[in-house]
Amino acid sequence: MMNTQMQQECETCGGTIPIPQDVVIGEILKCPDCGLEYEVKEINGGICNLEQAENVKEDWGE
Ligand SMILES: [Zn+2]
């Protein structure tokens, strides 16, 4: 069986973010190129829906 490495393109720098095979929703993935952190929102047929973790943190500001 082929060992297919999932990956996702970084929205910010266009770099390649490797997706671990045992990825779970809520996991934080980091772009190796720009260091931006993404939270996994959804996993659908090997495609991950990523959202910038920075956006989540903004909600904590008072
Ligand atoms: Zn990036």
N, CA, C, O and the ligand as a Tripos MOL2 file, in Angstrom:
@<TRIPOS>MOLECULE
protein
  249   247    63     0     0
PROTEIN
NO_CHARGES

@<TRIPOS>ATOM
      1 N           0.8440   -1.2070    0.0000 N.3       1 MET1
      2 CA          0.0000    0.0000    0.0000 C.3       1 MET1
      3 C           0.8760    1.2540    0.0000 C.2       1 MET1
      4 O           1.8830    1.3340    0.7040 O.2       1 MET1
      5 N           0.4730    2.2010   -0.7880 N.am      2 MET2
      6 CA          1.2440    3.4460   -0.8730 C.3       2 MET2
      7 C           1.1200    4.2430    0.4250 C.2       2 MET2
      8 O           0.0520    4.3190    1.0320 O.2       2 MET2
      9 N           2.2100    4.8170    0.8190 N.am      3 ASN3
     10 CA          2.2030    5.6740    1.9920 C.3       3 ASN3
     11 C           2.0900    7.1180    1.5320 C.2       3 ASN3
     12 O           3.0960    7.7720    1.2570 O.2       3 ASN3
     13 N           0.8700    7.6080    1.4510 N.am      4 THR4
     14 CA          0.6390    8.9440    0.9060 C.3       4 THR4
     15 C           0.7290    9.9980    2.0010 C.2       4 THR4
     16 O           0.0030    9.9450    2.9940 O.2       4 THR4
     17 N           1.6110   10.9360    1.8080 N.am      5 GLN5
     18 CA          1.7690   12.0300    2.7650 C.3       5 GLN5
     19 C           0.7850   13.1390    2.4400 C.2       5 GLN5
     20 O           0.8240   13.7360    1.3640 O.2       5 GLN5
     21 N          -0.0920   13.4020    3.3870 N.am      6 MET6
     22 CA         -1.0180   14.5210    3.1950 C.3       6 MET6
     23 C          -0.2800   15.8360    3.4110 C.2       6 MET6
     24 O           0.6520   15.9230    4.2110 O.2       6 MET6
     25 N          -0.7110   16.8330    2.6950 N.am      7 GLN7
     26 CA         -0.1250   18.1530    2.8930 C.3       7 GLN7
     27 C          -1.1250   19.2230    2.4940 C.2       7 GLN7
     28 O          -2.0880   18.9670    1.7710 O.2       7 GLN7
     29 N          -0.8720   20.4140    2.9790 N.am      8 GLN8
     30 CA         -1.7950   21.5160    2.7420 C.3       8 GLN8
     31 C          -0.9710   22.7530    2.4130 C.2       8 GLN8
     32 O           0.1290   22.9300    2.9370 O.2       8 GLN8
     33 N          -1.4940   23.5920    1.5610 N.am      9 GLU9
     34 CA         -0.7630   24.8020    1.2020 C.3       9 GLU9
     35 C          -1.0420   25.9060    2.2130 C.2       9 GLU9
     36 O          -2.1900   26.1330    2.5940 O.2       9 GLU9
     37 N           0.0060   26.5840    2.6420 N.am     10 CYS10
     38 CA         -0.1340   27.6850    3.5760 C.3      10 CYS10
     39 C          -0.7650   28.8800    2.8700 C.2      10 CYS10
     40 O          -0.2860   29.3190    1.8250 O.2      10 CYS10
     41 N          -1.8540   29.4080    3.4560 N.am     11 GLU11
     42 CA         -2.5520   30.5360    2.8390 C.3      11 GLU11
     43 C          -1.6920   31.7940    2.8250 C.2      11 GLU11
     44 O          -1.8690   32.6690    1.9770 O.2      11 GLU11
     45 N          -0.7730   31.8740    3.7550 N.am     12 THR12
     46 CA         -0.0100   33.1060    3.9200 C.3      12 THR12
     47 C           1.2170   33.1650    3.0170 C.2      12 THR12
     48 O           1.4500   34.1720    2.3490 O.2      12 THR12
     49 N           2.0040   32.0830    2.9960 N.am     13 CYS13
     50 CA          3.2680   32.1420    2.2570 C.3      13 CYS13
     51 C           3.2950   31.1720    1.0800 C.2      13 CYS13
     52 O           4.2370   31.1910    0.2880 O.2      13 CYS13
     53 N           2.2700   30.3200    0.9550 N.am     14 GLY14
     54 CA          2.2330   29.3720   -0.1470 C.3      14 GLY14
     55 C           3.1150   28.1640    0.0800 C.2      14 GLY14
     56 O           3.2760   27.3300   -0.8110 O.2      14 GLY14
     57 N           3.6850   28.0670    1.2630 N.am     15 GLY15
     58 CA          4.5380   26.9220    1.5900 C.3      15 GLY15
     59 C           3.7100   25.6710    1.8270 C.2      15 GLY15
     60 O           2.4810   25.7230    1.8670 O.2      15 GLY15
     61 N           4.3900   24.5540    1.9830 N.am     16 THR16
     62 CA          3.7160   23.2740    2.1550 C.3      16 THR16
     63 C           3.7290   22.8680    3.6240 C.2      16 THR16
     64 O           4.7850   22.7640    4.2470 O.2      16 THR16
     65 N           2.5300   22.6400    4.1650 N.am     17 ILE17
     66 CA          2.4070   22.1970    5.5440 C.3      17 ILE17
     67 C           2.1500   20.7010    5.5360 C.2      17 ILE17
     68 O           1.1140   20.2630    5.0350 O.2      17 ILE17
     69 N           3.0710   19.8970    6.0820 N.am     18 PRO18
     70 CA          2.8310   18.4530    6.1270 C.3      18 PRO18
     71 C           1.7620   18.1060    7.1510 C.2      18 PRO18
     72 O           1.7680   18.6290    8.2650 O.2      18 PRO18
     73 N           0.8420   17.2190    6.7710 N.am     19 ILE19
     74 CA         -0.2330   16.7830    7.6610 C.3      19 ILE19
     75 C           0.0900   15.3750    8.1620 C.2      19 ILE19
     76 O           0.2300   14.4540    7.3580 O.2      19 ILE19
     77 N           0.2090   15.1980    9.4790 N.am     20 PRO20
     78 CA          0.4770   13.8530   10.0040 C.3      20 PRO20
     79 C          -0.6860   12.9100    9.7000 C.2      20 PRO20
     80 O          -1.8410   13.3340    9.6550 O.2      20 PRO20
     81 N          -0.3780   11.6380    9.4930 N.am     21 GLN21
     82 CA         -1.4300   10.6710    9.1620 C.3      21 GLN21
     83 C          -2.3910   10.4680   10.3180 C.2      21 GLN21
     84 O          -3.5510   10.1160   10.1020 O.2      21 GLN21
     85 N          -1.9320   10.6820   11.5350 N.am     22 ASP22
     86 CA         -2.8100   10.4820   12.6930 C.3      22 ASP22
     87 C          -3.3640   11.8150   13.1870 C.2      22 ASP22
     88 O          -3.6560   11.9780   14.3710 O.2      22 ASP22
     89 N          -3.5070   12.7760   12.2530 N.am     23 VAL23
     90 CA         -3.9900   14.1010   12.6040 C.3      23 VAL23
     91 C          -5.3910   14.0210   13.2130 C.2      23 VAL23
     92 O          -6.2160   13.2120   12.7890 O.2      23 VAL23
     93 N          -5.6470   14.8650   14.2070 N.am     24 VAL24
     94 CA         -6.9690   14.9060   14.8390 C.3      24 VAL24
     95 C          -7.4830   16.3430   14.8170 C.2      24 VAL24
     96 O          -6.7050   17.2940   14.7420 O.2      24 VAL24
     97 N          -8.7970   16.4840   14.8820 N.am     25 ILE25
     98 CA         -9.4010   17.8160   14.9090 C.3      25 ILE25
     99 C          -8.9660   18.5510   16.1680 C.2      25 ILE25
    100 O          -8.9760   17.9890   17.2630 O.2      25 ILE25
    101 N          -8.5920   19.7890   16.0060 N.am     26 GLY26
    102 CA         -8.1240   20.5960   17.1360 C.3      26 GLY26
    103 C          -6.6120   20.6230   17.2390 C.2      26 GLY26
    104 O          -6.0540   21.3910   18.0220 O.2      26 GLY26
    105 N          -5.9440   19.7870   16.4500 N.am     27 GLU27
    106 CA         -4.4890   19.7560   16.4620 C.3      27 GLU27
    107 C          -3.9250   21.0350   15.8310 C.2      27 GLU27
    108 O          -4.4970   21.5780   14.8860 O.2      27 GLU27
    109 N          -2.8080   21.4980   16.3640 N.am     28 ILE28
    110 CA         -2.1490   22.6830   15.8270 C.3      28 ILE28
    111 C          -1.0210   22.2480   14.9040 C.2      28 ILE28
    112 O          -0.1280   21.5010   15.3050 O.2      28 ILE28
    113 N          -1.0720   22.7230   13.6650 N.am     29 LEU29
    114 CA         -0.0210   22.4330   12.6930 C.3      29 LEU29
    115 C           0.7090   23.7270   12.3690 C.2      29 LEU29
    116 O           0.0960   24.7860   12.2380 O.2      29 LEU29
    117 N           2.0170   23.6260   12.2420 N.am     30 LYS30
    118 CA          2.8180   24.8160   12.0200 C.3      30 LYS30
    119 C           3.3990   24.8090   10.6180 C.2      30 LYS30
    120 O           3.9160   23.7910   10.1580 O.2      30 LYS30
    121 N           3.3130   25.9420    9.9410 N.am     31 CYS31
    122 CA          3.9170   26.0640    8.6260 C.3      31 CYS31
    123 C           5.4300   26.1240    8.7900 C.2      31 CYS31
    124 O           5.9370   26.9980    9.4920 O.2      31 CYS31
    125 N           6.1610   25.2060    8.1520 N.am     32 PRO32
    126 CA          7.6140   25.1780    8.3010 C.3      32 PRO32
    127 C           8.2940   26.3730    7.6460 C.2      32 PRO32
    128 O           9.4460   26.6760    7.9580 O.2      32 PRO32
    129 N           7.6050   27.0430    6.7570 N.am     33 ASP33
    130 CA          8.2080   28.1550    6.0260 C.3      33 ASP33
    131 C           8.0720   29.4840    6.7650 C.2      33 ASP33
    132 O           9.0540   30.2090    6.9230 O.2      33 ASP33
    133 N           6.8490   29.8080    7.2230 N.am     34 CYS34
    134 CA          6.6430   31.1160    7.8510 C.3      34 CYS34
    135 C           6.3660   31.0000    9.3510 C.2      34 CYS34
    136 O           6.3340   32.0130   10.0500 O.2      34 CYS34
    137 N           6.1650   29.7780    9.8530 N.am     35 GLY35
    138 CA          5.9930   29.5840   11.2830 C.3      35 GLY35
    139 C           4.5940   29.8540   11.7870 C.2      35 GLY35
    140 O           4.3370   29.7810   12.9880 O.2      35 GLY35
    141 N           3.6750   30.1690   10.8630 N.am     36 LEU36
    142 CA          2.2990   30.4340   11.2560 C.3      36 LEU36
    143 C           1.6310   29.1420   11.7220 C.2      36 LEU36
    144 O           1.8580   28.0750   11.1520 O.2      36 LEU36
    145 N           0.8070   29.2480   12.7640 N.am     37 GLU37
    146 CA          0.1530   28.0650   13.3050 C.3      37 GLU37
    147 C          -1.2890   27.9670   12.8340 C.2      37 GLU37
    148 O          -2.0230   28.9550   12.8150 O.2      37 GLU37
    149 N          -1.6780   26.7610   12.4570 N.am     38 TYR38
    150 CA         -3.0440   26.4990   11.9870 C.3      38 TYR38
    151 C          -3.6910   25.4650   12.8820 C.2      38 TYR38
    152 O          -3.0450   24.5090   13.3100 O.2      38 TYR38
    153 N          -4.9830   25.6580   13.1670 N.am     39 GLU39
    154 CA         -5.7400   24.6520   13.8980 C.3      39 GLU39
    155 C          -6.5610   23.8340   12.9100 C.2      39 GLU39
    156 O          -7.1710   24.3800   11.9900 O.2      39 GLU39
    157 N          -6.5700   22.5140   13.1120 N.am     40 VAL40
    158 CA         -7.3580   21.6280   12.2520 C.3      40 VAL40
    159 C          -8.8210   21.7130   12.6650 C.2      40 VAL40
    160 O          -9.1830   21.3450   13.7820 O.2      40 VAL40
    161 N          -9.6560   22.1990   11.7570 N.am     41 LYS41
    162 CA        -11.0770   22.3800   12.0500 C.3      41 LYS41
    163 C         -11.9110   21.1990   11.5830 C.2      41 LYS41
    164 O         -12.9450   20.8860   12.1720 O.2      41 LYS41
    165 N         -11.4550   20.5490   10.5240 N.am     42 GLU42
    166 CA        -12.2560   19.5060    9.8910 C.3      42 GLU42
    167 C         -11.3260   18.5690    9.1320 C.2      42 GLU42
    168 O         -10.3150   19.0070    8.5830 O.2      42 GLU42
    169 N         -11.6590   17.2960    9.1010 N.am     43 ILE43
    170 CA        -10.9130   16.3420    8.2810 C.3      43 ILE43
    171 C         -11.9220   15.6220    7.4070 C.2      43 ILE43
    172 O         -12.8250   14.9490    7.9050 O.2      43 ILE43
    173 N         -11.7600   15.7710    6.0920 N.am     44 ASN44
    174 CA        -12.7730   15.2600    5.1730 C.3      44 ASN44
    175 C         -12.0930   14.5430    4.0130 C.2      44 ASN44
    176 O         -11.5870   15.1810    3.0900 O.2      44 ASN44
    177 N         -12.0840   13.2180    4.0670 N.am     45 GLY45
    178 CA        -11.5170   12.4350    2.9760 C.3      45 GLY45
    179 C         -10.0580   12.7430    2.7170 C.2      45 GLY45
    180 O          -9.6270   12.7820    1.5640 O.2      45 GLY45
    181 N          -9.2960   12.9630    3.7650 N.am     46 GLY46
    182 CA         -7.8660   13.2140    3.6220 C.3      46 GLY46
    183 C          -7.5450   14.6780    3.4110 C.2      46 GLY46
    184 O          -6.3740   15.0560    3.3740 O.2      46 GLY46
    185 N          -8.5630   15.5070    3.2740 N.am     47 ILE47
    186 CA         -8.3430   16.9400    3.1370 C.3      47 ILE47
    187 C          -8.6300   17.6100    4.4830 C.2      47 ILE47
    188 O          -9.7030   17.4340    5.0600 O.2      47 ILE47
    189 N          -7.6670   18.3700    4.9650 N.am     48 CYS48
    190 CA         -7.8610   19.0540    6.2340 C.3      48 CYS48
    191 C          -8.3100   20.4890    6.0000 C.2      48 CYS48
    192 O          -7.7870   21.1850    5.1300 O.2      48 CYS48
    193 N          -9.2850   20.9180    6.7870 N.am     49 ASN49
    194 CA         -9.7040   22.3110    6.7680 C.3      49 ASN49
    195 C          -8.9580   23.0230    7.8910 C.2      49 ASN49
    196 O          -9.2250   22.7900    9.0700 O.2      49 ASN49
    197 N          -8.0310   23.8830    7.5200 N.am     50 LEU50
    198 CA         -7.1920   24.5560    8.5050 C.3      50 LEU50
    199 C          -7.6410   26.0000    8.7110 C.2      50 LEU50
    200 O          -8.0650   26.6770    7.7750 O.2      50 LEU50
    201 N          -7.5390   26.4460    9.9430 N.am     51 GLU51
    202 CA         -7.8420   27.8420   10.2450 C.3      51 GLU51
    203 C          -6.6760   28.4080   11.0370 C.2      51 GLU51
    204 O          -6.1280   27.7470   11.9190 O.2      51 GLU51
    205 N          -6.3070   29.6260   10.7160 N.am     52 GLN52
    206 CA         -5.1650   30.2280   11.4000 C.3      52 GLN52
    207 C          -5.4180   30.2830   12.8970 C.2      52 GLN52
    208 O          -6.4480   30.7900   13.3420 O.2      52 GLN52
    209 N          -4.4700   29.7580   13.6760 N.am     53 ALA53
    210 CA         -4.6280   29.7290   15.1280 C.3      53 ALA53
    211 C          -4.6220   31.1420   15.6950 C.2      53 ALA53
    212 O          -5.1860   31.3850   16.7620 O.2      53 ALA53
    213 N          -3.9950   32.0640   14.9980 N.am     54 GLU54
    214 CA         -3.9510   33.4660   15.4430 C.3      54 GLU54
    215 C          -5.3540   34.0450   15.5890 C.2      54 GLU54
    216 O          -5.6310   34.8000   16.5210 O.2      54 GLU54
    217 N          -6.2320   33.6830   14.6610 N.am     55 ASN55
    218 CA         -7.5950   34.2140   14.6830 C.3      55 ASN55
    219 C          -8.3270   33.7870   15.9530 C.2      55 ASN55
    220 O          -9.1560   34.5220   16.4910 O.2      55 ASN55
    221 N          -8.0020   32.5810   16.4190 N.am     56 VAL56
    222 CA         -8.6460   32.0750   17.6190 C.3      56 VAL56
    223 C          -8.1810   32.8700   18.8390 C.2      56 VAL56
    224 O          -8.9690   33.2140   19.7200 O.2      56 VAL56
    225 N          -6.8950   33.1440   18.8600 N.am     57 LYS57
    226 CA         -6.3250   33.8340   20.0190 C.3      57 LYS57
    227 C          -6.8980   35.2450   20.1820 C.2      57 LYS57
    228 O          -7.0070   35.7530   21.2970 O.2      57 LYS57
    229 N          -7.2620   35.8700   19.0580 N.am     58 GLU58
    230 CA         -7.7630   37.2530   19.1420 C.3      58 GLU58
    231 C          -9.0120   37.3600   20.0120 C.2      58 GLU58
    232 O          -9.2870   38.4070   20.5980 O.2      58 GLU58
    233 N          -9.7640   36.2590   20.0860 N.am     59 ASP59
    234 CA        -10.9950   36.2860   20.8740 C.3      59 ASP59
    235 C         -10.7360   36.4210   22.3810 C.2      59 ASP59
    236 O         -11.6340   36.7580   23.1530 O.2      59 ASP59
    237 N          -9.4840   36.1480   22.7780 N.am     60 TRP60
    238 CA         -9.1660   36.1820   24.1970 C.3      60 TRP60
    239 C          -8.8920   37.5930   24.6900 C.2      60 TRP60
    240 O          -8.8630   37.8280   25.8980 O.2      60 TRP60
    241 N          -8.6890   38.5400   23.7710 N.am     61 GLY61
    242 CA         -8.3640   39.9080   24.1880 C.3      61 GLY61
    243 C          -9.5120   40.5540   24.9430 C.2      61 GLY61
    244 O         -10.6790   40.3230   24.6270 O.2      61 GLY61
    245 N          -9.1800   41.3660   25.9460 N.am     62 GLU62
    246 CA        -10.2390   42.0340   26.7090 C.3      62 GLU62
    247 C         -10.1290   43.5330   26.5440 C.2      62 GLU62
    248 O         -10.9320   44.2770   27.1080 O.2      62 GLU62
    249 ZN          3.4720   29.6970    5.6660 Zn       63 ZN63
@<TRIPOS>BOND
     1     1     2 1
     2     2     3 1
     3     3     4 2
     4     3     5 am
     5     5     6 1
     6     6     7 1
     7     7     8 2
     8     7     9 am
     9     9    10 1
    10    10    11 1
    11    11    12 2
    12    11    13 am
    13    13    14 1
    14    14    15 1
    15    15    16 2
    16    15    17 am
    17    17    18 1
    18    18    19 1
    19    19    20 2
    20    19    21 am
    21    21    22 1
    22    22    23 1
    23    23    24 2
    24    23    25 am
    25    25    26 1
    26    26    27 1
    27    27    28 2
    28    27    29 am
    29    29    30 1
    30    30    31 1
    31    31    32 2
    32    31    33 am
    33    33    34 1
    34    34    35 1
    35    35    36 2
    36    35    37 am
    37    37    38 1
    38    38    39 1
    39    39    40 2
    40    39    41 am
    41    41    42 1
    42    42    43 1
    43    43    44 2
    44    43    45 am
    45    45    46 1
    46    46    47 1
    47    47    48 2
    48    47    49 am
    49    49    50 1
    50    50    51 1
    51    51    52 2
    52    51    53 am
    53    53    54 1
    54    54    55 1
    55    55    56 2
    56    55    57 am
    57    57    58 1
    58    58    59 1
    59    59    60 2
    60    59    61 am
    61    61    62 1
    62    62    63 1
    63    63    64 2
    64    63    65 am
    65    65    66 1
    66    66    67 1
    67    67    68 2
    68    67    69 am
    69    69    70 1
    70    70    71 1
    71    71    72 2
    72    71    73 am
    73    73    74 1
    74    74    75 1
    75    75    76 2
    76    75    77 am
    77    77    78 1
    78    78    79 1
    79    79    80 2
    80    79    81 am
    81    81    82 1
    82    82    83 1
    83    83    84 2
    84    83    85 am
    85    85    86 1
    86    86    87 1
    87    87    88 2
    88    87    89 am
    89    89    90 1
    90    90    91 1
    91    91    92 2
    92    91    93 am
    93    93    94 1
    94    94    95 1
    95    95    96 2
    96    95    97 am
    97    97    98 1
    98    98    99 1
    99    99   100 2
   100    99   101 am
   101   101   102 1
   102   102   103 1
   103   103   104 2
   104   103   105 am
   105   105   106 1
   106   106   107 1
   107   107   108 2
   108   107   109 am
   109   109   110 1
   110   110   111 1
   111   111   112 2
   112   111   113 am
   113   113   114 1
   114   114   115 1
   115   115   116 2
   116   115   117 am
   117   117   118 1
   118   118   119 1
   119   119   120 2
   120   119   121 am
   121   121   122 1
   122   122   123 1
   123   123   124 2
   124   123   125 am
   125   125   126 1
   126   126   127 1
   127   127   128 2
   128   127   129 am
   129   129   130 1
   130   130   131 1
   131   131   132 2
   132   131   133 am
   133   133   134 1
   134   134   135 1
   135   135   136 2
   136   135   137 am
   137   137   138 1
   138   138   139 1
   139   139   140 2
   140   139   141 am
   141   141   142 1
   142   142   143 1
   143   143   144 2
   144   143   145 am
   145   145   146 1
   146   146   147 1
   147   147   148 2
   148   147   149 am
   149   149   150 1
   150   150   151 1
   151   151   152 2
   152   151   153 am
   153   153   154 1
   154   154   155 1
   155   155   156 2
   156   155   157 am
   157   157   158 1
   158   158   159 1
   159   159   160 2
   160   159   161 am
   161   161   162 1
   162   162   163 1
   163   163   164 2
   164   163   165 am
   165   165   166 1
   166   166   167 1
   167   167   168 2
   168   167   169 am
   169   169   170 1
   170   170   171 1
   171   171   172 2
   172   171   173 am
   173   173   174 1
   174   174   175 1
   175   175   176 2
   176   175   177 am
   177   177   178 1
   178   178   179 1
   179   179   180 2
   180   179   181 am
   181   181   182 1
   182   182   183 1
   183   183   184 2
   184   183   185 am
   185   185   186 1
   186   186   187 1
   187   187   188 2
   188   187   189 am
   189   189   190 1
   190   190   191 1
   191   191   192 2
   192   191   193 am
   193   193   194 1
   194   194   195 1
   195   195   196 2
   196   195   197 am
   197   197   198 1
   198   198   199 1
   199   199   200 2
   200   199   201 am
   201   201   202 1
   202   202   203 1
   203   203   204 2
   204   203   205 am
   205   205   206 1
   206   206   207 1
   207   207   208 2
   208   207   209 am
   209   209   210 1
   210   210   211 1
   211   211   212 2
   212   211   213 am
   213   213   214 1
   214   214   215 1
   215   215   216 2
   216   215   217 am
   217   217   218 1
   218   218   219 1
   219   219   220 2
   220   219   221 am
   221   221   222 1
   222   222   223 1
   223   223   224 2
   224   223   225 am
   225   225   226 1
   226   226   227 1
   227   227   228 2
   228   227   229 am
   229   229   230 1
   230   230   231 1
   231   231   232 2
   232   231   233 am
   233   233   234 1
   234   234   235 1
   235   235   236 2
   236   235   237 am
   237   237   238 1
   238   238   239 1
   239   239   240 2
   240   239   241 am
   241   241   242 1
   242   242   243 1
   243   243   244 2
   244   243   245 am
   245   245   246 1
   246   246   247 1
   247   247   248 2
@<TRIPOS>SUBSTRUCTURE
     1 MET1         2 RESIDUE 1 A MET
     2 MET2         6 RESIDUE 1 A MET
     3 ASN3        10 RESIDUE 1 A ASN
     4 THR4        14 RESIDUE 1 A THR
     5 GLN5        18 RESIDUE 1 A GLN
     6 MET6        22 RESIDUE 1 A MET
     7 GLN7        26 RESIDUE 1 A GLN
     8 GLN8        30 RESIDUE 1 A GLN
     9 GLU9        34 RESIDUE 1 A GLU
    10 CYS10       38 RESIDUE 1 A CYS
    11 GLU11       42 RESIDUE 1 A GLU
    12 THR12       46 RESIDUE 1 A THR
    13 CYS13       50 RESIDUE 1 A CYS
    14 GLY14       54 RESIDUE 1 A GLY
    15 GLY15       58 RESIDUE 1 A GLY
    16 THR16       62 RESIDUE 1 A THR
    17 ILE17       66 RESIDUE 1 A ILE
    18 PRO18       70 RESIDUE 1 A PRO
    19 ILE19       74 RESIDUE 1 A ILE
    20 PRO20       78 RESIDUE 1 A PRO
    21 GLN21       82 RESIDUE 1 A GLN
    22 ASP22       86 RESIDUE 1 A ASP
    23 VAL23       90 RESIDUE 1 A VAL
    24 VAL24       94 RESIDUE 1 A VAL
    25 ILE25       98 RESIDUE 1 A ILE
    26 GLY26      102 RESIDUE 1 A GLY
    27 GLU27      106 RESIDUE 1 A GLU
    28 ILE28      110 RESIDUE 1 A ILE
    29 LEU29      114 RESIDUE 1 A LEU
    30 LYS30      118 RESIDUE 1 A LYS
    31 CYS31      122 RESIDUE 1 A CYS
    32 PRO32      126 RESIDUE 1 A PRO
    33 ASP33      130 RESIDUE 1 A ASP
    34 CYS34      134 RESIDUE 1 A CYS
    35 GLY35      138 RESIDUE 1 A GLY
    36 LEU36      142 RESIDUE 1 A LEU
    37 GLU37      146 RESIDUE 1 A GLU
    38 TYR38      150 RESIDUE 1 A TYR
    39 GLU39      154 RESIDUE 1 A GLU
    40 VAL40      158 RESIDUE 1 A VAL
    41 LYS41      162 RESIDUE 1 A LYS
    42 GLU42      166 RESIDUE 1 A GLU
    43 ILE43      170 RESIDUE 1 A ILE
    44 ASN44      174 RESIDUE 1 A ASN
    45 GLY45      178 RESIDUE 1 A GLY
    46 GLY46      182 RESIDUE 1 A GLY
    47 ILE47      186 RESIDUE 1 A ILE
    48 CYS48      190 RESIDUE 1 A CYS
    49 ASN49      194 RESIDUE 1 A ASN
    50 LEU50      198 RESIDUE 1 A LEU
    51 GLU51      202 RESIDUE 1 A GLU
    52 GLN52      206 RESIDUE 1 A GLN
    53 ALA53      210 RESIDUE 1 A ALA
    54 GLU54      214 RESIDUE 1 A GLU
    55 ASN55      218 RESIDUE 1 A ASN
    56 VAL56      222 RESIDUE 1 A VAL
    57 LYS57      226 RESIDUE 1 A LYS
    58 GLU58      230 RESIDUE 1 A GLU
    59 ASP59      234 RESIDUE 1 A ASP
    60 TRP60      238 RESIDUE 1 A TRP
    61 GLY61      242 RESIDUE 1 A GLY
    62 GLU62      246 RESIDUE 1 A GLU
    63 ZN63       249 GROUP 0 **** ****
